[in-house]
Amino acid sequence: MRVIIFLLIMLSSELGTCQKYNFKHSGWRVVSGDKKNASIKIKNITDPTIEKLVLRNDSGVTTLINQLTIGEVDSGAIVVTGSLDNFSVEDSSSALIFVNAINKNKNSIFLISYDLSKIIDENGKINFFIPFDRKIDSIRVGVQIKGRNEILISNLKLEITKGEFGKEWRKTYLKRLFHNEEEIDRLEIFSKVWGFLKYYSPEISRNNIDWDAVLIRQLDFLLNKNSQKSFEESIEYLLSIAQATEVKKDRKFDLLQESNNNERINLDCNWIIKSKFLSERSKDILIGFKDHFVPFNNKFVVSTDSSDNPVPQFKENAYNKNFLPEMKFRLLSLFRYWNIIEYYYPYKYLIKANWEGSLKSLIPRFIGATNSLKYGNALLSLNALIEDGHAALPTDSYSFASYVYGKNLIILPISFGIQSKDSVFVKKIDETFSIETGIKVGDMIVSINKRKVESYLDQLREYVGHSRIEMKDYYIEKGNLLGVSPQYGDTLFIEYLHNSKVNNTRLEINKKSKPNYLDFFNKELGEGKKDKAVGFKSIDKNTLYLDVHSWSVKDKKNTIAFLQDVNKVIIDCRKYPSWDFIEFVSYFLKDSVELLKFMPTTSYPGLLREVLNKSFSDSLYFKGNVIVLVSEETQSRGEMLAMMLKARREKITFIGRPTAGADGDVATIQMLGEQYFNFMFSGVRVLYPDNGETQSIGICPDVTVKRIINREIMGEDEILAAALKIFTF
């Protein structure tokens, strides 16, 4: 392979302005491979500009790097431009450009590499930049070739100028796109066509097309106001790669033809018909794919009907883990997520927001996310949109608060409880902090830093993934999100009620003496000290308690023996149950009965299939009273267990509070960036046999037990106590 490269690399923080910085460089050197393979001509000793580089490789790997010490820079973008000639890549060879940013402590901030074959346009041009908003002190830049290659590089120049976050960038993208609804509309339709073909076109998978790279390249045209390529040409380009003109109209997908309305509940491609930007020809081709789909081995997703996994498994590239992906990669992240939810989220029909229009509203936010906190905020909004309890808090508490509030946070050594909509109390508090402030366990918090706690709650709820406000509050409490607060001055103010009397406290804080309560915070988020768990225990001569989490098959024999002698059993479903206990459920069901209706996704994008689950008859049927304990902690498999127990129908009582409403196994999505997110969603639709829902609404108990602050602080189990009181006989 012979490559001629004219390459310019700049560190930037305001595009178009050329402010130069003095920096030192280590000199270009071969760090792997034979040094004889490299011939370098530089401008002079102090200037790292390469006038000509010849880099050859017959086998193995040859790597050339230079390290530039630039002094600490807060933010900017590393801009890479250039041109290539006579570029070709064999299967066994490759050529990469990589950039490694390092802080003054010698820690890597990011390491990003690009395959030259995937970043050049049709004219052989390279044009990309890597934004960053972490302090960096030096940059390693290099070229690496594998296999049989010869690369000629000319005018490799490194300089520091201004870039993405400046006035010129905002003028180029933000102002133009934020105020041009039609351009946003085109991006929305383009992303939907891209996602539709990703899951409907067999040729993209069969020909192993890099569909992400196709999107990135077309975004170059769509986002460039000076591009000569029209929107229609970009759509035609997608269709041509997908070979959409060869859709066979006589093909039919049997599962689709045989499906019922319940299984087709999420099928909706009206956006194709309604679009004013798609030609009639393009609409006909896309509808043809939908109507005449035939299953194929899709390289982007392993469907449930081609594996033993109950949820789809998505095969996506994380790319380079940068805190702030470049704009086109941020849009890729948005488009990837939206299309996965569109075609593989079994509860899409329950999304209360305008799902079809959500993409349009989010595009400007992802374009405008010019720092990592704004990008994290946009990701939180995207995640919260589907209101799925499995994805309520997609990241750790401190990161969550950072993306909601921004910088300048303080960790408070208080564990907060939320009793009702706007009632916040102190569950636990650091002893020293309590002495300094006068705040005690059980006190009610009115405001923090002169801002009402209701205001904090309202802001946090906006980003918590659930539809019910009490469940949003449950996750806010569970993550102790109120324990991370914005702090903009040197004084912490807290207003609280002690014995119904209003008190105010202030605590002076400065950077040098600012207390670190991270250990307290992390301890409160942990499990805490637990008693040794047992699968079952006798409460009295008539009552057996079953811990569904700790119960295992080894407990079966003794449990059955106890059940012969008691007249009531308490099944605690507030913990995640073991699979052994799930299989033990039949002991509480008199006959073989219908338990649940599972509805996994299929290879046809958006289509579900019904699978009815039945119990088997057990001759050792327990005839006494069954009490089931449930609460906000009952979710996922715990809710499935509770739904199964509902099939008992007689001598059964549910006590506690409504369950989480997050049922079905979890599917995960690989996103772009280093925001420490764990994106997931409920991957299987779960219903009662009569099609009754629990997702979002949860399972309501027969007897509701309200939270009582004093008892909870004392460590009492209110729900268990209520069950024992009601069924004492």
C-alpha positions in Angstrom: 0.0 0.0 0.0 1.4 3.4 -1.0 -0.1 6.5 0.8 0.8 10.2 0.3 -0.5 12.3 3.2 -0.5 16.1 3.6 -1.5 16.5 7.2 -2.1 19.4 9.5 -2.7 18.8 13.2 -3.7 21.8 15.5 -4.7 22.1 19.1 -7.6 24.5 19.0 -10.0 26.5 21.2 -11.5 28.9 18.7 -11.8 27.9 15.1 -10.3 30.3 12.5 -8.1 32.3 14.9 -4.4 31.5 14.9 -3.0 32.1 18.4 0.3 30.2 18.7 1.8 28.8 21.9 5.3 27.8 22.7 5.8 24.2 23.3 8.5 21.6 23.5 8.6 18.3 21.6 10.4 15.1 22.0 11.1 14.7 18.3 9.7 12.1 16.0 10.9 8.6 16.7 10.1 5.0 15.9 8.9 3.2 19.0 8.1 -0.1 17.4 9.4 -1.7 14.2 12.7 -1.2 12.4 14.0 2.4 12.6 15.3 1.9 9.0 11.7 1.8 7.9 11.4 5.5 8.7 12.9 8.4 6.8 12.1 11.8 8.3 12.9 15.4 7.2 11.9 18.1 9.7 11.9 21.9 9.3 14.4 22.5 12.1 15.2 21.2 15.6 12.8 23.4 17.5 9.9 23.0 15.1 8.2 19.6 14.9 6.8 20.3 11.4 7.6 17.4 9.1 8.4 18.4 5.6 8.5 14.8 4.4 8.1 11.4 6.1 8.5 8.0 4.4 7.3 5.2 6.6 7.6 1.6 5.3 6.6 -1.7 6.7 6.8 -5.2 5.3 5.3 -7.1 8.2 4.4 -6.6 11.9 3.8 -3.1 13.2 5.7 0.1 12.8 4.8 3.1 15.0 6.1 6.6 14.8 5.3 9.2 17.6 6.1 12.7 18.8 5.3 14.1 22.2 4.5 17.8 22.6 4.6 19.5 25.9 2.2 22.5 25.6 1.7 23.6 29.2 -1.7 23.2 30.9 -4.6 24.0 28.6 -8.2 23.9 30.0 -10.2 23.2 26.9 -10.1 23.1 23.1 -10.0 20.7 20.2 -7.2 18.9 18.5 -7.9 19.5 14.8 -6.7 17.1 12.1 -6.8 18.0 8.4 -5.0 16.7 5.4 -5.1 14.9 2.1 -4.2 11.5 0.9 -3.3 10.2 -2.6 -3.4 6.6 -4.0 -4.9 5.2 -0.9 -5.8 1.5 -0.6 -6.0 -0.9 2.2 -5.6 -4.7 2.0 -7.4 -7.0 4.4 -4.1 -7.7 6.2 -2.9 -4.2 6.5 -4.0 -0.9 8.1 -2.8 2.7 8.7 -3.9 4.6 11.8 -3.5 8.1 13.1 -3.7 8.4 16.9 -3.8 11.2 19.4 -3.1 10.8 23.2 -3.8 13.7 25.5 -2.0 13.6 28.9 -2.4 15.8 32.0 0.5 17.2 34.1 0.2 14.2 36.4 1.1 11.9 33.5 -2.4 10.5 33.4 -4.0 9.8 30.0 -7.1 11.9 29.4 -8.0 10.2 26.2 -6.4 8.1 23.5 -8.2 8.3 20.2 -7.2 6.5 17.0 -8.6 6.8 13.5 -8.4 4.3 10.6 -7.3 6.4 7.6 -9.4 4.3 5.3 -12.6 5.3 7.2 -12.0 9.0 7.7 -11.1 10.1 4.2 -13.8 11.5 1.9 -14.4 10.9 -1.8 -11.7 13.5 -2.6 -9.2 12.0 -0.3 -9.5 14.7 2.3 -9.2 14.3 6.1 -11.1 16.7 8.3 -11.8 15.9 11.9 -11.2 17.3 15.4 -11.2 16.0 18.9 -12.8 18.3 21.5 -11.8 18.2 25.1 -12.7 20.0 28.3 -10.2 18.4 30.7 -6.9 20.0 31.5 -4.1 18.6 29.4 -0.4 19.3 29.5 1.0 17.3 26.6 -0.1 15.4 23.5 1.3 12.3 21.8 0.6 12.2 18.1 1.6 9.3 15.9 1.1 7.1 12.9 1.0 3.4 13.0 1.0 0.9 10.1 0.4 -2.8 10.1 1.2 -5.3 7.4 2.8 -4.4 4.1 2.6 -0.6 3.7 4.5 2.5 2.5 3.3 5.9 3.7 4.6 9.3 2.5 3.6 12.2 4.7 4.2 15.8 3.8 3.7 19.0 5.8 2.8 17.4 9.1 2.4 20.5 11.1 1.4 21.0 14.8 0.3 24.3 16.2 -2.0 25.6 18.8 -4.9 27.8 17.7 -8.5 28.4 18.8 -11.5 25.9 18.1 -14.9 24.3 18.8 -16.0 26.3 21.8 -15.4 29.7 20.2 -17.6 32.2 18.4 -16.8 30.9 15.0 -18.0 27.4 15.9 -21.2 28.6 17.5 -21.8 30.8 14.4 -21.2 27.8 12.1 -23.4 25.3 13.9 -25.3 26.4 16.9 -26.9 29.6 15.7 -27.6 28.3 12.2 -29.1 25.0 13.3 -30.9 26.2 16.4 -32.9 28.7 14.4 -33.4 26.6 11.3 -36.2 24.2 11.9 -36.1 22.7 8.4 -32.4 21.7 8.8 -33.3 19.9 12.1 -36.2 18.2 10.4 -33.9 16.9 7.7 -31.5 15.5 10.3 -34.4 13.9 12.1 -35.6 12.1 8.9 -32.1 11.2 7.8 -31.4 9.5 11.2 -34.7 7.6 11.0 -34.0 6.4 7.5 -30.5 5.4 8.6 -31.9 3.4 11.6 -34.7 1.9 9.6 -32.3 0.5 7.0 -29.9 -0.7 9.7 -32.4 -3.1 11.0 -34.5 -3.9 7.8 -31.8 -4.2 5.1 -30.0 -7.5 4.9 -27.4 -6.2 2.5 -25.8 -3.9 5.0 -25.1 -6.9 7.3 -24.2 -9.3 4.5 -21.7 -6.9 3.0 -20.3 -5.9 6.4 -20.9 -2.2 5.8 -19.6 0.2 8.4 -23.0 1.8 8.8 -21.7 4.2 11.5 -19.0 5.5 9.2 -21.7 6.0 6.5 -23.7 8.2 8.9 -20.6 10.2 10.0 -19.7 10.9 6.4 -23.2 11.9 5.3 -23.4 14.2 8.4 -20.3 16.0 7.0 -22.5 17.0 4.1 -25.7 17.6 5.9 -24.1 19.9 8.5 -21.9 21.8 6.0 -23.9 24.7 4.6 -21.4 25.0 1.7 -21.8 21.3 0.7 -22.8 20.7 -2.9 -24.5 17.5 -1.9 -28.3 17.7 -1.3 -30.4 16.0 1.3 -32.1 13.9 -1.4 -28.7 12.7 -2.6 -27.7 11.6 0.9 -30.9 9.6 1.2 -30.3 8.1 -2.2 -26.8 7.2 -1.1 -28.2 5.3 2.0 -30.7 3.5 -0.2 -28.1 2.5 -2.8 -25.9 1.0 -0.2 -28.8 -0.9 1.3 -29.6 -2.1 -2.3 -33.2 -1.1 -1.6 -34.2 -1.2 -5.2 -34.0 -4.9 -5.2 -36.8 -5.5 -2.6 -38.8 -8.5 -3.7 -42.5 -7.7 -3.4 -43.5 -11.4 -3.3 -41.7 -11.9 0.1 -43.8 -12.1 3.3 -42.7 -12.7 6.9 -44.8 -15.5 8.2 -44.6 -14.3 11.9 -45.9 -10.9 10.9 -48.8 -12.3 8.9 -49.8 -14.6 11.8 -49.3 -11.9 14.5 -52.1 -10.3 16.6 -52.7 -6.7 17.5 -51.0 -7.2 20.9 -47.8 -8.4 19.2 -48.0 -5.5 16.6 -48.6 -2.8 19.3 -45.2 -1.1 18.6 -45.2 -1.3 14.8 -45.6 2.3 13.5 -43.8 3.6 10.4 -46.1 6.5 9.8 -43.2 8.9 9.8 -42.3 7.5 6.4 -45.7 8.4 4.9 -45.9 11.8 6.6 -42.4 13.0 5.8 -42.3 16.0 3.4 -38.6 15.5 2.8 -38.8 12.0 1.3 -39.6 11.5 -2.3 -42.4 9.2 -3.3 -39.9 6.8 -4.7 -37.9 6.7 -1.4 -41.2 6.2 0.6 -42.2 3.2 -1.7 -38.8 1.6 -1.2 -38.8 1.9 2.6 -42.4 0.7 2.8 -41.4 -2.3 0.6 -38.7 -3.2 3.1 -41.3 -3.2 5.9 -44.0 -5.1 4.1 -41.8 -7.7 2.5 -39.2 -8.4 5.2 -37.4 -11.7 5.4 -35.3 -12.6 8.5 -31.5 -12.4 8.2 -28.4 -12.5 10.4 -28.3 -8.9 11.4 -24.8 -7.9 12.4 -26.0 -5.2 14.8 -28.4 -7.2 16.9 -28.8 -10.9 18.1 -32.6 -11.4 18.2 -34.3 -13.5 20.8 -35.6 -16.0 18.1 -32.0 -16.8 17.1 -30.5 -17.2 20.6 -31.3 -18.5 24.1 -31.2 -14.9 25.5 -34.6 -13.5 26.4 -33.6 -10.0 25.4 -32.0 -8.7 22.2 -28.2 -8.2 22.4 -26.9 -5.2 20.5 -23.4 -5.2 19.0 -22.2 -1.7 18.8 -18.8 0.0 18.8 -17.9 2.2 21.7 -15.1 3.8 19.7 -12.7 6.1 21.5 -13.6 6.8 25.1 -13.4 10.6 25.2 -15.3 12.6 27.8 -16.6 14.8 25.0 -17.1 13.0 21.6 -16.9 15.2 18.5 -20.3 16.6 17.4 -21.0 13.9 14.7 -20.3 11.2 17.2 -22.6 12.8 19.7 -25.3 12.7 17.1 -24.4 9.0 16.3 -24.9 8.3 20.0 -28.4 9.9 19.9 -29.4 8.2 16.7 -28.2 4.8 17.8 -30.2 5.0 21.1 -33.3 6.4 19.5 -33.5 3.7 16.8 -32.8 0.8 19.2 -35.7 2.0 21.4 -37.9 2.5 18.3 -37.5 -1.1 17.1 -36.6 -3.1 20.2 -38.2 -1.5 23.3 -41.2 -3.7 24.0 -42.8 -1.0 26.1 -42.5 1.8 23.5 -46.2 2.2 23.4 -46.2 3.3 27.1 -43.9 6.2 26.5 -45.9 9.3 27.6 -43.8 11.9 25.9 -44.1 12.5 22.1 -41.7 9.8 21.2 -41.9 10.3 17.4 -41.1 14.0 17.9 -38.5 13.5 20.7 -35.6 13.1 18.2 -36.2 16.5 16.7 -36.2 18.2 20.2 -33.0 16.4 21.2 -30.9 17.0 18.1 -30.1 20.6 19.0 -29.1 19.6 22.5 -26.6 17.0 21.3 -25.2 19.5 18.8 -25.0 22.1 21.5 -23.3 19.9 24.1 -20.0 21.6 23.8 -18.6 20.3 27.1 -18.8 17.0 28.8 -21.3 18.1 31.4 -23.7 19.4 28.8 -23.3 16.1 26.9 -24.0 14.1 30.1 -27.0 16.3 30.7 -28.3 15.5 27.2 -27.7 11.8 27.8 -29.7 11.9 31.1 -32.6 13.6 29.3 -32.5 10.9 26.6 -32.5 8.1 29.1 -35.3 9.6 31.2 -37.5 10.0 28.1 -38.6 6.3 28.1 -39.5 6.4 31.8 -38.2 2.9 32.4 -37.5 2.0 36.1 -34.6 -0.3 35.0 -32.9 2.8 33.7 -33.9 5.2 36.5 -30.3 6.1 37.5 -27.9 5.3 34.7 -24.8 6.5 36.4 -23.4 7.0 39.9 -24.9 9.6 42.2 -22.1 12.2 42.0 -21.9 12.0 38.2 -25.7 12.3 38.0 -25.7 15.4 40.2 -22.8 16.9 38.1 -24.8 16.5 34.9 -27.9 18.0 36.4 -26.3 20.9 38.3 -22.9 21.5 36.6 -19.7 22.2 38.4 -19.1 23.4 42.0 -20.7 20.6 44.0 -20.5 19.8 47.7 -21.1 16.5 49.3 -23.3 16.7 52.4 -22.7 14.1 55.1 -26.5 13.5 55.4 -28.6 10.6 54.3 -31.9 12.1 53.2 -35.3 10.4 53.2 -38.4 11.5 51.2 -41.6 10.8 53.1 -44.1 12.4 50.7 -44.0 14.6 47.6 -42.0 17.5 49.2 -41.2 16.3 52.7 -37.5 15.6 53.2 -36.1 14.3 56.5 -32.7 13.3 57.9 -32.3 9.6 58.1 -28.6 9.6 59.1 -26.0 12.3 59.6 -22.3 12.5 60.3 -21.7 13.0 64.0 -19.3 15.9 63.7 -21.4 17.7 61.1 -24.4 17.3 63.4 -22.6 19.0 66.2 -21.4 21.8 64.0 -24.8 22.5 62.5 -27.3 21.4 65.1 -29.1 19.2 62.7 -30.4 15.9 64.2 -31.7 12.6 62.8 -35.4 13.0 62.1 -35.2 16.8 61.4 -37.1 18.1 58.4 -35.0 19.9 55.8 -36.6 23.1 54.4 -33.8 24.6 52.2 -30.2 24.2 51.2 -28.2 27.2 50.2 -31.4 29.3 50.3 -33.1 27.1 47.8 -36.2 25.1 48.8 -35.7 21.3 48.8 -38.9 21.1 46.6 -36.9 22.9 43.9 -34.1 20.5 44.1 -36.5 17.6 43.9 -38.3 19.0 40.9 -35.0 19.4 39.0 -33.8 15.9 39.9 -37.1 14.3 39.0 -36.8 15.6 35.5 -33.8 13.3 34.9 -34.9 10.2 36.8 -36.2 7.5 34.5 -39.7 6.7 35.7 -43.3 7.8 35.1 -44.5 7.8 38.8 -43.4 10.7 41.0 -43.2 8.4 44.1 -40.8 6.1 42.3 -38.7 9.1 41.1 -38.4 10.0 44.8 -37.6 6.5 45.7 -34.6 6.5 43.4 -33.5 10.0 44.5 -33.5 8.7 48.1 -31.8 5.4 47.2 -29.0 7.3 45.4 -29.0 10.0 48.1 -29.0 12.6 45.3 -29.9 15.3 47.7 -26.6 14.6 49.4 -24.8 16.3 46.4 -25.6 20.0 46.2 -24.5 23.0 44.2 -22.2 25.2 46.2 -21.2 28.6 44.7 -20.0 30.5 47.7 -17.9 30.0 50.8 -20.9 29.5 53.1 -23.2 26.6 53.3 -26.7 27.5 54.5 -29.3 24.9 55.7 -32.8 25.7 57.0 -34.4 22.9 58.9 -37.2 22.0 61.3 -36.4 20.6 64.7 -39.4 19.7 66.9 -41.5 21.8 64.5 -39.3 24.8 65.1 -37.5 26.6 62.2 -33.7 26.7 62.6 -31.0 28.1 60.4 -27.4 27.0 60.3 -24.4 28.3 58.3 -21.0 26.7 57.9 -18.0 28.5 56.4 -16.3 26.5 53.6 -13.2 27.3 51.6 -11.2 25.2 49.3 -8.3 24.6 51.7 -10.5 23.6 54.7 -13.4 22.2 52.7 -14.4 18.9 54.4 -14.5 15.7 52.4 -17.5 13.6 53.3 -17.1 11.2 50.4 -16.5 8.2 52.8 -19.8 8.9 54.6 -21.6 9.4 51.3 -20.3 6.1 49.8 -21.0 4.2 53.0 -24.6 5.3 53.0 -25.0 4.2 49.4 -23.6 0.8 50.2 -25.5 -2.2 51.5 -24.5 -1.5 55.1 -24.1 -4.2 57.7 -26.5 -7.0 57.2 -27.5 -9.8 59.4 -26.6 -13.3 58.2 -29.3 -14.1 55.6 -31.3 -17.3 55.8 -33.7 -18.6 53.3 -36.4 -19.4 55.9 -37.1 -18.9 59.5 -39.9 -19.7 61.9 -41.5 -16.6 63.4 -43.9 -18.5 65.7 -45.5 -22.0 65.7 -48.0 -20.9 63.1 -45.9 -18.6 60.8 -43.0 -19.3 58.5 -41.0 -16.4 56.9 -39.4 -16.9 53.5 -36.6 -14.7 52.2 -36.8 -15.1 48.5 -33.4 -13.7 47.9 -31.5 -16.0 50.2 -33.6 -19.1 49.7 -32.0 -21.9 47.6 -32.9 -25.4 46.6 -31.0 -26.7 49.6 -33.7 -25.2 51.7 -36.5 -26.9 49.9 -36.8 -30.0 52.0 -36.9 -28.2 55.4 -39.2 -25.5 54.0 -41.7 -28.2 52.9 -41.5 -29.8 56.3 -42.2 -26.5 58.1 -45.1 -25.8 55.8 -46.8 -29.0 56.9 -47.1 -27.6 60.4 -47.9 -23.9 59.9 -51.1 -22.2 58.8 -49.6 -19.1 57.2 -46.4 -18.2 55.3 -44.9 -14.8 54.7 -43.1 -14.4 51.4 -40.9 -11.4 51.3 -40.7 -10.1 47.7 -38.9 -6.9 48.5 -35.6 -8.4 47.6 -34.4 -9.8 44.3 -35.4 -13.5 44.3 -33.2 -16.4 43.5 -34.2 -18.5 40.5 -34.5 -21.5 42.9 -37.4 -19.8 44.6 -39.1 -18.9 41.3 -39.2 -22.7 40.5 -40.6 -23.3 44.0 -43.7 -21.1 43.3 -45.8 -24.1 42.1 -46.0 -25.3 45.7 -48.4 -22.4 46.4 -50.6 -23.0 43.3 -53.4 -25.6 43.6 -53.5 -26.6 39.9 -51.7 -26.0 36.7 -52.6 -22.4 35.9 -51.6 -19.6 33.5 -49.1 -17.4 35.3 -47.7 -14.8 32.9 -47.5 -13.8 29.3 -44.0 -13.1 28.1 -43.6 -11.0 25.0 -40.0 -10.8 23.7 -38.9 -8.9 20.6 -38.3 -10.8 17.3 -36.1 -10.6 14.3 -38.7 -8.4 12.7 -38.0 -4.9 14.0 -40.7 -3.8 16.4 -42.7 -7.1 16.4 -43.3 -9.0 19.6 -44.4 -12.6 20.1 -46.5 -14.0 22.9 -45.3 -16.9 25.1 -47.7 -18.1 27.7 -46.1 -19.4 30.9 -48.0 -22.0 33.0 -47.3 -23.6 36.3 -47.3 -27.3 36.9 -49.5 -29.0 39.5 -47.9 -29.9 42.8 -49.4 -32.5 45.1 -47.9 -30.7 48.1 -50.1 -27.6 47.6 -49.9 -25.3 50.7 -53.5 -24.7 51.9 -52.9 -22.0 54.5 -52.8 -18.3 54.2 -50.0 -16.6 52.1 -48.9 -13.1 52.9 -46.7 -11.4 50.2 -44.6 -8.4 51.2 -44.0 -5.8 48.4 -42.7 -2.3 48.2 -40.8 0.1 45.9 -37.9 -2.3 46.2 -39.9 -5.0 44.4 -38.8 -4.8 40.8 -37.8 -6.9 37.8 -37.7 -10.6 38.8 -39.2 -9.7 42.1 -42.3 -8.3 40.3 -42.4 -11.3 38.1 -42.5 -13.5 41.2 -45.3 -11.3 42.7 -47.3 -11.6 39.5 -46.9 -15.4 39.5 -48.2 -15.6 43.1 -51.2 -13.6 42.0 -52.3 -16.7 40.2 -53.0 -18.3 43.6 -56.3 -16.2 43.8 -57.4 -17.5 47.2 -56.0 -17.2 50.7 -53.4 -14.7 49.6 -52.9 -11.1 50.7 -50.4 -8.5 49.4 -49.1 -6.1 52.0 -46.9 -3.0 51.7 -46.6 -0.4 48.9 -46.9 -0.4 45.1 -44.0 -2.1 43.4 -41.6 -0.4 41.0 -43.3 -1.2 37.8 -40.1 -2.3 36.0 -40.5 -5.9 34.8 -38.7 -8.0 32.2 -35.0 -8.9 31.7 -32.6 -6.0 31.0 -31.2 -5.2 27.5 -28.2 -2.8 27.4 -27.0 -0.2 24.9 -23.4 0.8 24.2 -23.2 4.5 24.0 -20.3 6.9 23.1 -18.3 8.9 25.5 -16.8 8.4 29.0 -19.7 9.5 31.1 -19.8 6.3 33.1 -23.3 5.6 32.0 -25.0 2.2 32.0 -27.8 2.5 29.5 -30.4 -0.2 29.7 -34.1 -0.9 29.4 -36.7 -3.6 30.1 -36.1 -6.0 27.2 -39.2 -8.2 27.6 -42.8 -7.2 27.9 -44.5 -9.1 30.8 -48.2 -9.2 31.2 -50.8 -11.1 33.2 -52.5 -13.8 31.2 -55.5 -11.5 30.6 -53.1 -8.8 29.2 -53.1 -6.8 32.4 -50.1 -4.4 32.8 -47.7 -3.8 35.6 -45.0 -1.9 33.7 -44.8 1.7 35.2 -47.9 1.2 37.3 -46.5 -1.6 39.5 -48.5 -4.1 41.6 -50.8 -2.5 44.1 -51.0 -4.2 47.5 -54.3 -5.2 49.2 -53.2 -3.5 52.4 -51.1 -0.3 52.1 -48.5 0.5 54.7 -47.4 4.1 54.8 -43.9 5.1 55.8 -43.6 6.3 59.4 -40.4 8.3 59.9 -39.8 7.6 63.6 -40.1 3.8 63.2 -38.0 3.8 60.0 -35.2 5.7 61.8 -35.3 3.2 64.6 -34.8 0.5 62.0 -38.2 -1.1 62.3 -39.6 -3.1 59.4 -43.0 -1.4 59.1 -44.3 -3.7 56.4 -43.4 -6.9 58.2 -44.8 -5.5 61.5 -48.1 -4.7 59.7 -48.3 -8.2 58.3 -47.7 -9.8 61.7 -50.3 -7.5 63.3 -53.0 -8.2 60.7 -52.5 -11.9 60.6 -52.1 -12.6 64.3 -54.4 -15.6 65.0 
